[in-house]
Amino acid sequence: NGHPRYFNQLSSGLNIIGLAGEWLTATANTNMFTYEIAPVFIVMEEILLKKMYEIIGWDESEADGIFSPGGSISNLYSVLVARYKRYPEIKTKGMAALPDIVLFVSEHSHYSVKKAAAVLGIGMDNVIAIKCDERGKMIPSELEGNILKVKRQGKVPLYVSATAGTTVYGAFDPLTNIADICQKYNLWMHVDAAWGGGLLLSRRHAHKLSGIERANSVTWNPHKLMGVPLQCSAFLVHEKGLLQACNQLCAGYLFQPDKQYDTAYDTGDKSIQCGRHVDVFKLWLMWRAKGTQGFEILINRFLELTEYLYKQLKKRKHYELVFDAEPELTNVCFWYIPPSLQKIPRGSERERRLHQVIAPKIKARMIEEGTTMVSYQPHGNNVNFFRMVFSNSATKKSDIDFLLEEIERLGKDL
């Protein structure tokens, strides 16, 4: 997926410095559970986590975090610690000791929160999807109404996951309004910024995450917008000691209290894993090489490419935007309308052909030709459409032009 015309997923491209970090990490072949076997990597992780707290707007003395195997696991951590914070007895007595608890997500949120509810025994039926506006942002009044409804049913509203950069539309939920509601009803507020977290490094675009500093926890994936090689995901929590209290089991063969160093550097008991891969070194190396300003330049450029694509789509007669609003992130969603559909009025037949024929067949031809790759999907009431994203530093405007011309070439006879 390092090719500049690979637009299929949120993670793409290949950074040479990050690759060197991955190679050196494999050469060291060590583990992140104790300081004694990974002292340099443990310190690097602490330094970068502190940097990320600072960027979010938290005091490092009040925050904690850990690098995890991807955004889905980071989101699982958020549910795990939110539940433990309210009901610490869960650790010993299990779900039977708890009332019915309910989680809230937006209808455009990542599926990983529902999966976390299934894994943690909460159940997917206790995850309520909150209605979004046409742009894909959670509607705060809908959230508050559902919280009140749950309370009337005798259940306990526990947790809200707001999204900063949805997977398909690239939308940012109104974090400040959601934080107000969470504060009013004493709910844990998590921000899934796995995709959009990188915008915090851009002075031009960081305002889109205004309110994130009020979150109880945050997921942020440097392996997406920041271009760090897979995998690299951080779970950040605005309460020091909570991760340790939630997950600690004090295995005697690893976490001896009488070691010759400060055992606070042993991170293994903060994790749900025992063995934990070193995911921090490649990020540390890239941050040292680029600096925050280098990441800012990269991310601003992605947004400039996004704007270029958006304007091109508005100009070209064979394309329609799924929603006609300037992109907030690097996601651009659109339909290709071949000549055979140009004169067919909007309706069920046109939508059927768009859904069953156009996008799937063009994508299949792309894969056969091997020239480019872009994702498609239905979403809500919208039939299959293409979703473009930018996260590859090698992509240029000429690659965008090529993609649009290639879609027309491959789809004009459909």
KEGU-104680 format. One record per residue (C-alpha): x, y, z. Coordinates in nm, 3 decimals. Layout:
BEGIN
[[X,Y,Z]]
...
***
This chain:
BEGIN
[[0.000,0.000,0.000]]
[[0.298,0.235,-0.039]]
[[0.199,0.325,-0.396]]
[[0.090,0.691,-0.434]]
[[-0.230,0.578,-0.610]]
[[-0.341,0.349,-0.326]]
[[-0.638,0.523,-0.162]]
[[-0.817,0.219,-0.024]]
[[-0.756,0.248,0.350]]
[[-0.679,0.511,0.613]]
[[-0.323,0.380,0.650]]
[[-0.103,0.404,0.343]]
[[0.239,0.513,0.226]]
[[0.583,0.418,0.349]]
[[0.808,0.645,0.554]]
[[1.173,0.538,0.526]]
[[1.264,0.662,0.874]]
[[0.968,0.476,1.020]]
[[1.074,0.166,0.828]]
[[1.425,0.195,0.976]]
[[1.265,0.219,1.320]]
[[1.064,-0.097,1.251]]
[[1.376,-0.283,1.139]]
[[1.570,-0.179,1.447]]
[[1.276,-0.272,1.668]]
[[1.273,-0.620,1.517]]
[[1.648,-0.645,1.566]]
[[1.616,-0.565,1.937]]
[[1.333,-0.825,1.961]]
[[1.235,-0.725,2.312]]
[[0.917,-0.675,2.512]]
[[0.755,-0.373,2.675]]
[[0.641,-0.522,3.005]]
[[0.943,-0.434,3.223]]
[[1.203,-0.159,3.226]]
[[1.489,-0.401,3.279]]
[[1.449,-0.559,2.934]]
[[1.349,-0.247,2.736]]
[[1.480,0.058,2.925]]
[[1.527,0.287,2.626]]
[[1.193,0.198,2.466]]
[[1.008,0.241,2.798]]
[[1.153,0.592,2.838]]
[[1.074,0.677,2.476]]
[[0.714,0.571,2.532]]
[[0.688,0.789,2.842]]
[[0.834,1.090,2.658]]
[[0.597,1.056,2.360]]
[[0.290,0.993,2.575]]
[[0.369,1.312,2.768]]
[[0.400,1.498,2.438]]
[[0.061,1.369,2.330]]
[[-0.102,1.468,2.663]]
[[0.038,1.818,2.618]]
[[-0.096,1.844,2.261]]
[[-0.442,1.735,2.377]]
[[-0.433,1.994,2.655]]
[[-0.381,1.775,2.963]]
[[-0.129,1.820,3.244]]
[[0.118,1.532,3.227]]
[[0.097,1.484,3.605]]
[[-0.274,1.399,3.571]]
[[-0.260,1.171,3.264]]
[[-0.154,0.822,3.171]]
[[-0.145,0.608,2.860]]
[[-0.013,0.310,2.673]]
[[0.056,0.207,2.314]]
[[-0.177,-0.071,2.208]]
[[-0.224,-0.307,1.909]]
[[-0.448,-0.076,1.708]]
[[-0.739,0.163,1.752]]
[[-0.993,-0.111,1.823]]
[[-0.796,-0.222,2.129]]
[[-0.747,0.140,2.236]]
[[-1.124,0.187,2.219]]
[[-1.169,-0.134,2.418]]
[[-0.939,0.010,2.686]]
[[-1.164,0.315,2.705]]
[[-1.472,0.105,2.788]]
[[-1.269,-0.112,3.027]]
[[-1.139,0.178,3.237]]
[[-1.467,0.371,3.225]]
[[-1.648,0.070,3.369]]
[[-1.376,0.011,3.632]]
[[-1.380,0.376,3.737]]
[[-1.754,0.361,3.816]]
[[-1.761,-0.001,3.937]]
[[-1.421,-0.121,4.062]]
[[-1.585,-0.440,4.190]]
[[-1.613,-0.557,3.827]]
[[-1.253,-0.675,3.848]]
[[-1.327,-0.942,4.109]]
[[-1.702,-1.004,4.098]]
[[-1.777,-0.972,3.726]]
[[-2.080,-0.836,3.542]]
[[-2.327,-1.014,3.773]]
[[-2.247,-0.756,4.042]]
[[-2.332,-0.459,3.815]]
[[-2.658,-0.296,3.709]]
[[-2.747,-0.277,3.338]]
[[-2.499,-0.026,3.194]]
[[-2.537,0.150,2.860]]
[[-2.284,0.295,2.617]]
[[-2.356,0.565,2.358]]
[[-2.190,0.606,2.018]]
[[-2.278,0.800,1.705]]
[[-2.444,0.610,1.421]]
[[-2.131,0.690,1.216]]
[[-1.888,0.564,1.482]]
[[-1.636,0.284,1.433]]
[[-1.774,-0.064,1.500]]
[[-1.500,-0.136,1.755]]
[[-1.700,0.007,2.048]]
[[-1.979,-0.243,1.982]]
[[-1.720,-0.516,1.956]]
[[-1.569,-0.404,2.288]]
[[-1.916,-0.426,2.447]]
[[-1.946,-0.783,2.319]]
[[-1.598,-0.880,2.440]]
[[-1.643,-0.721,2.785]]
[[-1.979,-0.882,2.851]]
[[-2.180,-0.559,2.831]]
[[-2.359,-0.675,2.517]]
[[-2.419,-0.503,2.188]]
[[-2.785,-0.443,2.274]]
[[-2.659,-0.204,2.542]]
[[-2.480,0.016,2.288]]
[[-2.708,0.291,2.160]]
[[-2.628,0.458,1.827]]
[[-2.711,0.830,1.836]]
[[-2.853,0.995,1.527]]
[[-2.621,1.218,1.321]]
[[-2.689,1.517,1.099]]
[[-2.646,1.502,0.722]]
[[-2.274,1.575,0.759]]
[[-2.223,1.277,0.990]]
[[-2.191,1.461,1.323]]
[[-2.361,1.334,1.638]]
[[-2.664,1.548,1.733]]
[[-2.621,1.652,2.099]]
[[-2.995,1.684,2.168]]
[[-3.043,1.326,2.046]]
[[-2.769,1.213,2.286]]
[[-2.929,1.387,2.582]]
[[-3.273,1.252,2.495]]
[[-3.140,0.897,2.482]]
[[-2.958,0.936,2.813]]
[[-3.282,1.045,2.979]]
[[-3.470,0.757,2.816]]
[[-3.218,0.504,2.949]]
[[-3.243,0.650,3.298]]
[[-3.624,0.618,3.288]]
[[-3.580,0.252,3.199]]
[[-3.381,0.200,3.519]]
[[-3.050,0.143,3.340]]
[[-2.723,0.326,3.406]]
[[-2.582,0.549,3.128]]
[[-2.207,0.505,3.165]]
[[-2.007,0.615,2.863]]
[[-2.014,0.822,2.544]]
[[-1.774,0.771,2.255]]
[[-1.750,1.082,2.039]]
[[-1.563,1.058,1.710]]
[[-1.299,1.300,1.583]]
[[-1.280,1.196,1.220]]
[[-1.534,0.929,1.125]]
[[-1.416,0.643,0.905]]
[[-1.639,0.712,0.605]]
[[-1.739,1.080,0.607]]
[[-1.442,1.217,0.803]]
[[-1.678,1.405,1.035]]
[[-1.599,1.558,1.374]]
[[-1.860,1.530,1.646]]
[[-1.929,1.853,1.844]]
[[-1.695,1.766,2.133]]
[[-1.767,2.069,2.352]]
[[-2.143,2.012,2.345]]
[[-2.097,1.641,2.413]]
[[-1.859,1.721,2.700]]
[[-2.126,1.948,2.854]]
[[-2.379,1.664,2.844]]
[[-2.133,1.411,2.987]]
[[-2.050,1.649,3.269]]
[[-2.420,1.715,3.338]]
[[-2.509,1.345,3.367]]
[[-2.174,1.216,3.499]]
[[-2.083,1.001,3.199]]
[[-1.734,0.901,3.088]]
[[-1.643,1.085,2.767]]
[[-1.413,0.906,2.526]]
[[-1.293,1.064,2.200]]
[[-1.208,0.822,1.922]]
[[-0.952,1.033,1.736]]
[[-0.785,0.730,1.577]]
[[-0.823,0.890,1.233]]
[[-0.850,1.263,1.303]]
[[-0.608,1.295,1.596]]
[[-0.324,1.398,1.368]]
[[-0.500,1.729,1.300]]
[[-0.399,1.835,1.652]]
[[-0.050,1.888,1.507]]
[[-0.179,2.143,1.254]]
[[-0.237,2.498,1.375]]
[[-0.463,2.545,1.073]]
[[-0.691,2.251,1.150]]
[[-0.659,2.171,1.523]]
[[-0.972,2.376,1.602]]
[[-1.181,2.091,1.457]]
[[-1.102,1.896,1.774]]
[[-1.192,2.179,2.011]]
[[-1.319,2.027,2.335]]
[[-1.098,1.717,2.323]]
[[-0.915,1.845,2.632]]
[[-1.234,1.775,2.832]]
[[-1.235,1.405,2.742]]
[[-1.169,1.136,3.001]]
[[-0.986,0.929,2.741]]
[[-0.865,0.951,2.382]]
[[-0.765,0.706,2.108]]
[[-0.504,0.841,1.866]]
[[-0.345,0.636,1.585]]
[[-0.016,0.779,1.452]]
[[-0.019,0.497,1.193]]
[[-0.295,0.680,1.007]]
[[-0.269,1.052,0.934]]
[[0.088,1.082,1.067]]
[[0.216,0.811,0.831]]
[[0.387,0.591,1.092]]
[[0.419,0.227,0.978]]
[[0.155,-0.010,1.110]]
[[0.086,-0.056,1.390]]
[[0.104,0.246,1.620]]
[[-0.195,0.338,1.837]]
[[-0.203,0.526,2.167]]
[[-0.469,0.503,2.437]]
[[-0.459,0.812,2.658]]
[[-0.651,0.857,2.983]]
[[-0.696,1.172,3.191]]
[[-0.646,1.003,3.527]]
[[-0.311,0.879,3.642]]
[[-0.311,0.535,3.802]]
[[-0.643,0.419,3.658]]
[[-0.493,0.192,3.393]]
[[-0.270,0.029,3.655]]
[[-0.553,-0.020,3.906]]
[[-0.782,-0.164,3.640]]
[[-0.536,-0.415,3.493]]
[[-0.278,-0.488,3.762]]
[[-0.233,-0.850,3.874]]
[[0.125,-0.827,4.014]]
[[0.267,-1.142,3.853]]
[[0.554,-1.235,4.083]]
[[0.786,-1.359,3.809]]
[[0.776,-1.020,3.632]]
[[0.686,-0.740,3.873]]
[[0.900,-0.795,4.181]]
[[0.859,-0.496,4.418]]
[[1.221,-0.509,4.541]]
[[1.397,-0.440,4.210]]
[[1.695,-0.207,4.213]]
[[1.513,0.056,4.001]]
[[1.190,0.251,4.028]]
[[0.928,-0.011,3.936]]
[[0.689,0.263,3.821]]
[[0.876,0.221,3.490]]
[[0.740,-0.134,3.456]]
[[0.442,-0.084,3.225]]
[[0.322,-0.443,3.198]]
[[0.055,-0.417,3.464]]
[[-0.110,-0.123,3.286]]
[[-0.181,-0.347,2.989]]
[[-0.437,-0.622,2.929]]
[[-0.158,-0.807,2.748]]
[[0.148,-0.966,2.898]]
[[0.385,-0.950,2.603]]
[[0.360,-0.614,2.425]]
[[0.530,-0.523,2.098]]
[[0.753,-0.215,2.078]]
[[0.543,0.026,1.870]]
[[0.698,0.348,1.997]]
[[1.047,0.352,1.847]]
[[0.943,0.419,1.486]]
[[0.721,0.707,1.602]]
[[0.996,0.850,1.823]]
[[1.245,0.830,1.534]]
[[1.004,1.000,1.292]]
[[0.918,1.274,1.543]]
[[1.289,1.342,1.599]]
[[1.347,1.359,1.223]]
[[1.041,1.562,1.122]]
[[0.962,1.754,1.436]]
[[0.607,1.864,1.508]]
[[0.638,2.118,1.227]]
[[0.722,1.842,0.979]]
[[0.408,1.652,1.071]]
[[0.211,1.976,1.044]]
[[0.338,2.036,0.689]]
[[0.250,1.678,0.592]]
[[-0.104,1.697,0.734]]
[[-0.172,2.039,0.582]]
[[-0.067,1.900,0.246]]
[[-0.313,1.612,0.279]]
[[-0.592,1.862,0.338]]
[[-0.480,2.066,0.036]]
[[-0.500,1.753,-0.182]]
[[-0.846,1.689,-0.039]]
[[-0.960,2.038,-0.135]]
[[-0.820,1.989,-0.487]]
[[-1.016,1.664,-0.530]]
[[-1.335,1.823,-0.394]]
[[-1.309,2.108,-0.647]]
[[-1.233,1.869,-0.933]]
[[-1.542,1.662,-0.853]]
[[-1.762,1.972,-0.854]]
[[-1.627,2.063,-1.200]]
[[-1.664,1.726,-1.371]]
[[-2.008,1.633,-1.509]]
[[-1.983,1.258,-1.445]]
[[-1.946,1.290,-1.067]]
[[-2.180,1.368,-0.780]]
[[-2.079,1.437,-0.420]]
[[-2.253,1.238,-0.147]]
[[-2.290,1.564,0.043]]
[[-2.197,1.904,-0.091]]
[[-1.991,2.042,0.195]]
[[-1.620,2.115,0.211]]
[[-1.432,1.821,0.363]]
[[-1.320,1.849,0.726]]
[[-1.065,1.568,0.702]]
[[-0.917,1.392,0.398]]
[[-1.232,1.190,0.324]]
[[-1.419,1.275,0.003]]
[[-1.728,1.068,-0.084]]
[[-1.873,1.063,-0.436]]
[[-2.059,0.870,-0.705]]
[[-1.943,0.819,-1.061]]
[[-2.242,0.858,-1.296]]
[[-2.164,0.688,-1.630]]
[[-2.326,0.810,-1.957]]
[[-2.593,0.535,-1.936]]
[[-2.727,0.685,-1.611]]
[[-2.695,1.053,-1.699]]
[[-3.050,1.080,-1.831]]
[[-3.218,0.844,-1.585]]
[[-3.406,1.043,-1.321]]
[[-3.324,0.992,-0.954]]
[[-3.516,0.698,-0.819]]
[[-3.504,0.331,-0.732]]
[[-3.378,0.209,-1.070]]
[[-3.092,0.459,-1.080]]
[[-2.997,0.379,-0.722]]
[[-3.014,0.004,-0.787]]
[[-2.770,0.032,-1.075]]
[[-2.537,0.262,-0.884]]
[[-2.539,0.019,-0.593]]
[[-2.512,-0.315,-0.771]]
[[-2.325,-0.231,-1.090]]
[[-2.121,0.088,-1.097]]
[[-1.892,0.108,-0.793]]
[[-1.842,-0.270,-0.744]]
[[-1.760,-0.334,-1.109]]
[[-1.525,-0.036,-1.140]]
[[-1.343,-0.151,-0.824]]
[[-1.314,-0.506,-0.962]]
[[-1.169,-0.371,-1.287]]
[[-0.925,-0.153,-1.091]]
[[-0.794,-0.457,-0.909]]
[[-0.760,-0.654,-1.233]]
[[-0.574,-0.368,-1.404]]
[[-0.360,-0.293,-1.100]]
[[-0.347,0.080,-1.172]]
[[-0.506,0.229,-0.861]]
[[-0.731,0.134,-0.568]]
[[-1.006,0.322,-0.388]]
[[-1.268,0.203,-0.141]]
[[-1.646,0.199,-0.186]]
[[-1.936,0.128,0.047]]
[[-2.301,0.207,0.116]]
[[-2.372,0.425,0.420]]
[[-2.709,0.482,0.579]]
[[-2.957,0.553,0.299]]
[[-2.682,0.616,0.045]]
[[-2.611,0.340,-0.206]]
[[-2.254,0.236,-0.288]]
[[-2.022,0.532,-0.337]]
[[-1.647,0.583,-0.358]]
[[-1.463,0.708,-0.050]]
[[-1.129,0.875,-0.110]]
[[-0.879,0.937,0.170]]
[[-0.529,1.085,0.173]]
[[-0.258,0.961,0.408]]
[[0.030,0.889,0.171]]
[[0.306,1.148,0.155]]
[[0.395,1.040,-0.202]]
[[0.053,1.129,-0.349]]
[[0.039,1.429,-0.586]]
[[-0.235,1.618,-0.767]]
[[-0.146,1.425,-1.084]]
[[-0.239,1.103,-0.902]]
[[-0.582,1.248,-0.827]]
[[-0.628,1.342,-1.192]]
[[-0.524,0.990,-1.290]]
[[-0.775,0.832,-1.051]]
[[-1.069,1.032,-1.185]]
[[-0.973,0.961,-1.544]]
[[-0.923,0.592,-1.464]]
[[-1.268,0.564,-1.304]]
[[-1.418,0.718,-1.619]]
[[-1.217,0.487,-1.844]]
[[-1.314,0.175,-1.651]]
[[-1.677,0.272,-1.599]]
[[-1.790,0.454,-1.912]]
[[-1.944,0.141,-2.069]]
[[-2.141,0.037,-1.758]]
***
